[in-house]
């Protein structure tokens, strides 16, 4: 059985929640696995993050290097290629860092790569069976991965539930001397924090959220009218921002804002996982979509299969009537 | 600047409901509307804008059957200088690494300063760009949402969590995977596509690129799709089946009940 590593993302001395999820994923590959955490970085933050993993991992491999102070995937890859034993299975969170790191890492390790894995069905010989999604989450697919020369597996954040585990003694092993010389041809300069918008969608109790189904910029007004009557705000999914129909500050999702309203009206939103990742606090979710197979209906409380451009004005009118009656 | 864009033809999910075929091993492809992968379209537009600022040329390549020509015509109509179809039965069943192997061989036939891909295609794997970069030993950045040329290097921003942007300097030649929304891709009408209908598009086979047949295709694939299935959902939405007006009233009742009406 190859050794299983979990690449631990950490910030400010604190390991990301994904660390425990990767440990859970490792046990789906091999229930008897004692996965090893591997983390890279520099200084007290790295040491603090490493120590905090003692309760989740039996062994924690630490690679300290000043050049790894910021997680530049090019340098992290170089270090990992030196440190990881041949044939390892490496689990990495499928986030902006994992997307940056893993394809090239798998290539340099001469191992297989499976991206954005939701579930692991188990290992038969050298064949690992996993679950992925295609077409924006509309269909699931089983894939088989030949792990005979190792594998890098990107794991979808939130897909595996962290499990309490008993044994680990949590030894930190310093692998820094094995990392070799790190040479950057891509240099991190700075992080530009997203601008705050006119309305803070993270503070709203009701969101009328629009997706690609709104079809064109002129239709955004349909959602704004409804939001006005309801006393709600309009948020959106990524395609609406890509098309420049709304500001980035209105975007819900992993690359946008994380919201926690009481009620979320998903209007013409397909329900890609990157979008759902931005909805927290289990709001009452009402989905309106003309495609009955849209993944949003798998997470919504109530669904309406209808044309948004017809349904929204109807809902606005009914809400106005209700308000009118209430005002008298 | 000599720029190569790797593009792919995919079913347009905004136009299609994805259905399985009878055997369950593929989706039903006969009725699907295909188009260029959305992120790839942004990559082509970005390449054109860079070329128009600093000069040079843009080439678009796709690995596909002869149908791949459709999207190449479209890119020619958008204004790219060259298009090439890489096509061979030996490529069938390639996994991400196989596709990257083919593209790497194509890159080595030319001289490119900058190679762009879309961040991901219909399989959501986001893998080929990073693999091509590693094969060529070029630096790589993913999720790129702006590019500026400065002193023979690029200043690129990457989309990271929360809408924040990570700014990096990257040496040329390099490979970048382009995130949607980086620009506003120009419109291409049927008329534009008709105007390039007679532009010859070269087709390259495995022998033209000196690719080892054992490195591509199903035989080389370490990752293989077994089947498609419907996602099992933890909960299923209660679908409203009333008239439009009834459904609207029900939504308002629910809003009131859940604290959504102020």
Interface residues (C-beta under 8 A of the other chain):
Chain A: X72 X74 X95 X96 X99 X100 X102 X103 X104 X105 X106 X107 X108 X112 X113 X114 X115 X116 X129 X132 X133 X134 X135 X136 X137 X138 X139 X140 X141 X142 X143 X144 X145 X146 X149 X151 X185 X186 X187 X188 X189 X190 X191 X192 X193 X194 X205 X206 X212 X230 X231 X232 X238 X239 X241 X242 X243 X244 X248 X249 X251 X254 X255 X256 X257 X258 X262 X263 X265 X270 X284 X286 X287 X291 X292 X293 X295 X297 X298 X299 X300 X301 X302 X303 X304 X305 X306 X310 X311 X314 X315 X317 X318 X319 X322
Chain B: X11 X13 X14 X17 X18 X20 X27 X95 X96 X97 X100 X119 X122 X123 X124 X125 X126 X127 X128 X129 X130 X131 X133 X134 X135 X139 X140 X141 X142 X143 X155 X157 X158 X159 X160 X161 X162 X163 X164 X165 X166 X167 X168 X169 X170 X171 X174 X177 X180 X181 X184 X222 X223 X224 X225 X226 X227 X228 X229 X230 X231 X233 X234 X235 X236 X237 X238 X239 X240 X244 X245 X247 X248 X249 X250 X251 X252 X254 X255 X258 X259 X260 X261 X262
